[in-house]
Amino acid sequence: MSRTINIKGQLLILNIQIAQEVLTELGLAIKIQNNKFVFNKYDLWDNIDENNKKQEIQKIESLYTQKFNIYLEQVAEEERLKIEEEKRIVREEKADLMIQNAKKQDYKVKKEIRKDNTIKLVLQRIVN
């Protein structure tokens, strides 16, 4: 007796590119439909084991979850580095502005210490 087997995964796919990479890596006859992993096939000779296909979908979903979590960690790390670089640029601009303003008011920069993302300026006033 022939039948159509429809098995739908539980996981919602948020990154299609990673999902497609997982499918090509495992090489299984499972597709992506409506942001879920789906197995939909007509079984003419009753050769397809539904439990086996459910296990395959679970395996795909777990591998997808692992790769997606790694992707999220990389994106967070890149964003953190980008923010640190922007903060460093702002600190340097503020330090340069403070030094310029001090020189305009007849101050001399005696010491400039930069460590641990902090700036310490020691100014000496020039008196005639």
QUIMO-V131064 format. One record per backbone hydrogen bond with DSSP energy under -0.5 kcal/mol. CO is the residue of the C=O (numbers start at 0). NH is the residue of the N-H. Records with the same first field share a line. If there is no record, write none. Layout:
CO=NH, NH
This chain:
2=4, 42
3=5
4=6, 40
6=38
10=12
14=18
15=19
16=20
17=21
18=22
19=23
20=24
21=25
22=26, 27
27=29
30=32, 37
32=35
34=12
35=32
36=8
37=30, 39
38=6
40=4, 42
41=43
42=2
47=49
48=52
49=53
50=54
51=55
52=56
53=57
54=58
55=59
56=60
57=61
58=62
59=63
60=64
61=65
62=66
63=67
64=68
65=69
66=70
67=71
68=72
69=73
70=74
71=75
72=76
73=77
74=78
75=79
76=80
77=81
78=82
79=83
80=84
81=85
82=86
83=87
84=88
85=89
86=90
87=91
88=92
89=93
90=94
91=95
92=96
93=97
94=98
95=99
96=100
97=101
98=102
99=103
100=104
101=106
102=105
105=125
107=109, 123
110=121
112=119
114=117
117=114
119=112
120=122
121=109, 110
123=107
124=126
